[in-house]
């Protein structure tokens, strides 16, 4: 490619750019149209589900109201021997009612009969009466008894009636009358059987858009299929017991969906469609807790999108070929003068004794033809140029090291303060490009926050590298909540990895943010200051051991102090107290305490900035000779 002519390469590059634009356009169109198609299908599913849910609720509410009305009026019709006309007319009016059972206690007076049943049998309605309960279906007695035991109206679980091969759910409504004390007492019950046959027909006839293999079904609160295109699966399959091939049970929590009556979209592999990948929309019937599920195969769902994509690809290929030939012609005309010049240069180079150049690249041909002009450059200037490059690389390496070190320092204090019961802020100013100071803060559990500050002996890159190693070791040593154990473990690890005899002064604090109890250990670091709300300053100036990294098994002690709400914990490195002014006088601990005492700031952020400004004023034109770290925590 490099040895080809400019016109050829330009044609290829422009064509390649056009191809990328076409691909990007097709990809964006595909994603946008796919999302649009999904939203359209989802909207249709919501509309269809609303229609079905309205029908379900209509039948469910009607069944419940019918049972309630009968329980209020049945004693009247029983007294006048018109029960058969009453309940037969109801079953004839409502095709989704499969049967009505009426059981009146034998203690109720003025009733010739206490038990009635009106039920559909094929194309007719049969009525029976007597003084023993009638059960239209074999499994009905047990289901009804479970609801009666609850002592309130309610629905039975769906069950299949063997006599009619119809899936049924029954609503039980109590018959209540006032006793001698004018207290309502239960004296029987009315049971209305709701046939799910009509619902199954309605749901099976539902289609979403032009997706032919789509289907829908209802599942009970227990996960049992109560309607389905495959009748053999009704009450014989359960959402909980479906194989892992159908849906990912780690991503789809059926129990949560049913118990919380959720609505949503997921992906499954329908066993009815030979485990094709399908788009699934589910929603809940609030009245009964049943789950309505729509299933659409991906192959049909996105078929229009695939056809459109193929059309776009076809026309894109045609367009790219046309553009390529047009660009090739135009670029050939544009670079024709340059080609003439390069031809003359090639002849000149061959005549001047240079090696024959076998390339069609005009730029390369000019470059190689003029190479001999570079031979007169003075070797000293070349050497100087190389030296400058090396110096630039060293500076760049140091700057990158500084950036890496800064990335290890936490600076997003606001998000930390919002989540926890503390406010904090810090100042971190290396004396050179990189620093040997360290500080860190983090929670080891919900209650205990660990914070550290340290100072590595020495300065520059070696100290910065040692600081990074030490910071990692200290953080890995915080598996315990006792400060002295953290320091001891970290010291042993640092000693093992300390090949250059560095040492580290360190202060470790473990603060319980709920109780305010601070457990701390100071390994030869500067004294930590506790500033009370009234301005009183307490020095934690007791040292609990030598600097880390000097001995392998050095023991350390620690202490505890109670921190009150509003108290500030001020940690700093000796770069602050040892800062010189223009008269070469150190600020000292007393100078720092004076700055803190006179400060008007209330938050760690404001106090850090105020101390920094006072330190700058004190320093004047004097240089910063040591790394400066200031870390303030307000409880």
N, C-alpha and C positions, 0 to 999 in steps of 0.2 A: 504493500500500500504506500510506503514512504517514497518509493521510486516512481510512483505514478505521477502523471501530470496534475497540475492544479485544477484544471477543468474537470478531470475525472474524479479527483478526491472531493472537490466541492460538490459535484453532483451526488456522490455517495453520502457525504455528510448531511447535505440539505434533505436528501431523500430519507436518510435515517431519522432526522429531526421530524420530518413530516409523519413518518411511521409512528414515532413516539407520540406525537400529538393525536394521531388517529386512534392509537391504542388507548391513550388516556381518555379520549372522548368516548370510546366504546365502553371502557371500564366504568366511567362515571355514569354513562347512560344505563349500563347494565345494573349498577348498584341502585341508582335512583328509581329505575323502572321496577326493579325487584321489590324495593321497599314500598313503592306505590301499589304494586300488585298485592303485596302482603296486607297493606292497610285496607285496600279495597275488599279483599277476601275476608279480612277480620270484620270490616263493617257489615258485609253481607251475613257473616256468621252471627254477629250480634243481633241483626234484624231478624234473622230466621229463629235464633234462640229466643228472642223476645216473643215472637209469635207462638212458639211451642210452649214457652213458660206461661204465657197468658192462657193457653188452652188447658195446660196442666193445672194451673191455679184455679181456673174456672171450674174444672171438674172436681178438684180437691175441695175448694170452698163450698161448691154446691152440695157435695156429698156431706160435708160437715154440717151445713145449715139444714139440710134435709133431715139428718139424724137428730139434730137439736129440735126442729119443729115437731117431728113425730113424737119425741119423748115428752113434749109439752102437751100434745093433743091426744095421745093414744088412749088415755083412760076414758076420755069422753067418747071416742069412737068405739071403745070396747064396751062401754055401758050401753050403747045403742046398737051393738052387733053390726057395725059398719066398718070393721077393720079391713075386711077384704077389699071393699070398694076404695077405701082410703089409700092403702099402700099399693094396690094394683095400679091405680091411676098414676101414682108417682113413678113406678117402674116403667110404665108405658110412656111417660113423658120424657124420662131421662134415659137414653139408651146406654149411657156408661154405668148405670147402676145395675149390678149383676143380681143382687138379692138384698132383701131387707129382713132381718130377724128381730123379733120382739119377744122379750122375756120379762114377764111381770111376776113379782113375788106372789106366792099363794096366799099371803096374809092380806093382800089388797082385796077389799070386799066389792061386791056388786059387779064382778067380772065372771062371765060364763066360762071364758077360756083365758088362760094366762100365757100361752105360748103361741106365736104366729110366725109364719115364714112365707114370703112371696119371692119366687126366684124365676129366672129365665131358664128355660129348657128348650134348646134349639130355637124354634120360631114362635114359641108360645110362653105364656106366663102361668106358673102353677102356684096355688095357694093352699097352705095347710094350717090347721089350728088344733090345739089340744092343750093338755096340761103338763106336758113334758117338753123340755127344750129340743128344738129341731136344729140340726147342723147340716147346712147345705153341702159343705165340703169336709173331707176327712180330717184335715189339719186345722180346721177353723177353731175347734173347741180350745185347743192349747193356746193359740195366738190370742184369742179373745180373753181367755182367763188371765193372761199376763197383763193385759191392759186394765182389766177389772181390778186386779190386785193393786194397781197404782192409785185407785180411788179417785180418779179424775178422768175427764174425756181424753181420748187419744187414739192414735193410729196403731194398728198392728203392723208387724213386719210383713213385707210382701211374701206371698206363698202361691203355689200352683194348686188349683183345685183339680184333683184327679178325675172327678166326675165330668167336668166340662172342658178340661185341658185349657183353662183360662188362668192367667196370672192375676191375682186379686190382692188388694190391700183393703182392710176394713177399718171403719171409724166407729168407735164405741162411745155412745152418749148415754149418761145415766138417766133413769126415770126417777124423779124426786117429788115427794109430796110432804106436806106438813103433818107432823104427828100431833098428839093431844096437847103437847107443850108448844105448838106452833113452831117447831124446829124441823127444818128440811131433812128428810131421811131418804136414803137411796132405796128404792123399791123395784129395781129392775134395770134393764138397759135395752137400748135400741142399737142394732148393729147394721150399718150400711156397707155393703160390699161394692167397692169401686173396681170395675174391670179395667185392666190396663191394655186390653185388646185394641180399643179405639185409639189410645195414645200411641201404641206400637205402629198402627197403620199410618197415623199422622206423621210420626217421626220418620218412618221408613220412606215416606213419599217426599220428604224434604230434600232438595238439592241446592247447593251453593254455586251460583254462576253456571258455567258450562262443564264443571267437573263431574263426569258421569259416575266414577267409582267412589264418590264421596258417600258417606253414610253417617248416621248419628244414633245414639242410644242413651238410655237412662240407667243410672246405677243408684242403688239405695244407699242410705247412710252407712250401711255395713259393707258397701263395696260390691254387692251382688248385682249382676245385670238383671234389670226388670223389664227392659225392652231391648230388642236387638234384631237386625236383619236375619241373623241365624237363630231361629226359634229354639234350637236345641241348646243354645248357650244360655238362654234365659233361666236365671236362678241356678245355673250349673257352673257359671264362671264368676270369678270375683277379681276385682282390680288388685287386691293385695296378693293374690296367688298367681298372677300372670308371670310367665317366665321372664328372665333377664333379657331375652332377645327382644321383647316388646318395648320396654322402656328402661332407662337408666334409673334404678331405684335410689341411687345416691343423689341424683339431681332432682328427681320428681318424688316428693313426699306425699303420697296419696292420703295418708292419715291426716296430715296438716290441711290438705285441700278440703277433705270432707268435714273435718271437725270445725274448721274456721270458715267454711262456706266461701271458698276463694274462687276468683275468676282469673283465667290466664291462658297462656299459649305455651306449647311445648312441642317437642319432636318425639315421635315414636315409630315403631316398626310393626305395622298391623298384621296380626296373625290371620285375619280374615282375607287380607290381600297378599298372602304368601310373604309376609314380612317385608313388604315394600316400605321405604322411608315415607313417612306421612307427617303432615302438619296437623296439629291437634289444638282445638279450641274448646275450653271447658268453662262452664258456669253453673251456678247453683240455683235450684228452685227453693226460695226462702221458706215457703210454707211447709215443706216436707223435709228439706235437707237433702233432696235427691240431687244427683250430679248429672247435668246434661253435657254430653261429649260429642263434638263434631270431628270427623276424621277425613282428611283430604290427602290423596297421594301427591307427593312432590312432582312425580313425572308428568301428571296432568295439570297440576297447579301452575307450573312455570313453563308449560309447553309453548304458549304464545310468546313468552320472553325468549325462549331458545330460537324460535323461528325468526323473530326480529333480529336477534344477535347474528344469525347466519346471513341474513340479508345485509346487515351492516358490514360484516366482514367481506362479503362478495364485492359490494360497491367500493369498499375501502381499498381492496387490492387493485381494482380497476383504476381508481383515482391515483394511487401511488405510482403505478406504471406510467400513466399519462404525465404526472408531475415530473417523474424522473427524466423522461425523454425531453420535456420542455426545458428543464433546468440544464441538462447536458448541452443542448443546443445554445442556450443563452450564455452559459459560462464559457463555452468554446469561443464564442465571438468576443467576449469581454477580455479574455486573457491572450488573444491572438497577438497583440503587440509585444507582450512580455515573452511569448514563445519565440518571436523573431529575434529579440535581444539575446535570449539565452542560447539560441543556435549560434549566433556570432561569437558569444563568449566561449562556447564549447570549442569552436574552431580555433580561437586564439589560445586557449589552454593547451590544446593538442600541439599547436605550432611552437609554444614556448617550452615544450619538453616535459610538461606534466603528464602524469599517468592518465590514460584514456578514461574518461568518465562515462559510465554506462548507466544513465538514469534519465527518466523523463520528467523528474521533479525540477521545475524551473528554479525554485528557491534553493534547493540543494545544489543544483548545478552552479548557481552564482556563488554560493557560499564556498564550495570546494575550489572554484576557479580563483577566488581571492584569498585563499588560505596562506599563500606565500607572503602576503603583506604582514602577517602576524609574527614572522620570524625575527624581525628586528627589535622586538620588545626587549627591554633591558631585564636581565635576570634578577637584578636587585628589586625592581618594581614588582616583579612577580612574587618574589619572596615576601616583600612588604604586604602585598595583597593577601597572601596566604596567612601571614601572621595576624592581620586584622580579622580575618575570618575565624581563626582559632580563638581570638579574644572575644569576638562576638558570640561564638558558640558557648564559651565559658559563662559569659554573662547571661545568656539565654538559659543555660542549665541551672544557674543559681536562681533565676527568676521562676523557672518551672518548679524548682524545689520549694521556693517560697509559696507558690500557688498550691502545691500539694499539701504543704504543712498547714496553710490557712484553711484548706478544705477539711482537715481533721478537727479544726476548732469549731465548736457549735456556736452559731451566731443568731439562730432563730429563737430568740428568748420569748417573743410574744406568744407563739403557739404553745410553748411549754407552760407559761404562766396561766394561760386560759384553761388548761386541762388540770392543773394541780393547785395545791393550797399554798403555793409560794410564788414570789415575784423575784426575778433575778436579772442581772445585767453584768457585762464584763468589758474590760479594756485590755487589748493584747497588742503591744507595740515592740517588735524585735529591735535590738540595737543595730543589727546588721540586716542583711536580706532575710536570713532565717533566724529562728529563736531557739534557745535552750530551755525556755519556760514551758510549763504545761498546766492546764486546768481542764476539769471535766465534771459533768453532772449527769446523773441518770437514776431511774428508779429500779430497784431490784425486786420489788413487789408492790402491792397497792398502797402500802403505808410508809415504806422506808426509802428515802432518797439518799444516795451517796454523792458527795462532792469532794473533789481533790484539787490541790494546787501544789506545784513542785518547781524546783529549780535545779537544772543539771549543771555540774561544774564545767566551766569552759564555755566557749561561744563558737559560732560558725556552723559549718555543715556537719562536722563530727558530732557536736553537741545536739544539733537538731535531729540527726539520725538516732542518737541514743535516746533523745526525748520521745520520738515516735515509738521506739521499741518499748521504753518504760511505760508509756501510756497504754499500749496494748496489753502489757503484762499486768498492770494495775487493774485494768478493767476485767481481765480474765480471772483475777484473784478475788473478785467480789461475790463469790458463791456463799460467803458467810456474812453475817450481819454485825460482827464485832470488829471495831476499827483496828485494834491491835493485831488481830489475826490476819486482817487484810494486809497490813503493813509487813508483818512477818513473812507471809507467803510471797508477797511481791518482792521483798528484799532478797529472799533466796533465789527466786527466778532471775532477778536482775544480776545477781552475783554470778550465776551460771553463764549468762550471756554477755558478761562484761569483759571483753578482751582488751579494752584500751584503758582500764582502770578509772573510768568515770565514776562519779557518785552522784546521788540525787537526794536533796532535802525534800521532804514531803509532809503535807498535812492532809489527813483523811478524816472526813466527818460523815457520820451516819445519823440522819435526822428523821425522826418519826413525825410525819406531817400531821398526824392526828393528835398526838399527845404533846408535841413540841420538845421531846427529850432528845438531846444531842449527845451522841457517843463519839469521841474524837481521840485521835492519836497524832502527835506531832513529832516527826523524825527530823529534828534539828532545823525546821523551817522557821520563818519569821512568825512572831506572835500574832495569832488571829484576834480580831477585835469584835466585841459584842456591844452594839450601840442600842441602849434601851430607848423607849419612847420619850422619856424625859430628858434625853441627851446624855445620860450617864454612860461612860465607856468602860468596859471590862476587858482586861487583857488575858487571853489564854496563853500565858507565857511559859507554861511548864513544858519542858522537853521530855519526850517519852523514849528516846533512844537516838542512836547515831544515824547518819545519813544511810540511805539504802545503797546496796551494791558493794559494801566494804567487807562484810563477813557473811558466810553462808547460812549460819544458824543463830543469828542474833535475836534475842528476845526483846519484845517491846511491850510497853504498858499503855493504858488509855484512861480516860476520865469521862465523866458524864456531867452535863449541865442542862438545866431547864430553860428553854427558850419560850418567851411569851409572844402573844400575837402583836405584830407591829415591830418586833425586834429586828435589827439588821445584823447579819454576820458578814464581816469585812475581811477578806483574805487578799494578800498581796505578796509580791516578790520583793527581794531586797533592792531591785532596780529603782523602786520608789524612794525608800528611806535613804539610799546611798546616792541619790541624785545630787550633783553639785550645782551650785549657782556660779555666778560670774566671779565671786570671791573665793571659789573652791571650798565652800562650806557645804557639808551634807545637810539634807533636809531633816533626817533623823526621824525616829518614831514620835517624838514629841511634836515635831513639826507636822507630821501627818495627822496626829490626834487633834492638833489645833485647827487644821483645815476642816476636819470632820465636825468638830465642835461648833465652828462658825458657819458651817454649811446651812443653807436654807432649804435645800432640796428634800423632798419627802419620799420619792420613789428611787429604787436602785438605778434606773436609767438616768434620771436627773442628777443623782448624787455622783455617779461615775463621771459624767460629763463635767460636773462642777469641780471635782477633784483633779481631773485631767487639765482643765483650764488653769487652776491654781498652780499645778505642777509646772505648766508651761511658763506661767508668770514668774515662778521662783527660778526656773532654769535660765531664763533670759537668752543670751547668745551662747550659753554653754552647750556643748554637744551632749547627746544621750550616750552614755558609756556602757550601759547594761540594759538587758531586756526588761521591759516593764509589763507586769500583769496585775490587774486589779479586778477582783471578783466579789460582787455584793449580792447577798441573798436576804430577802425580807420575808419573814414568816407571817 
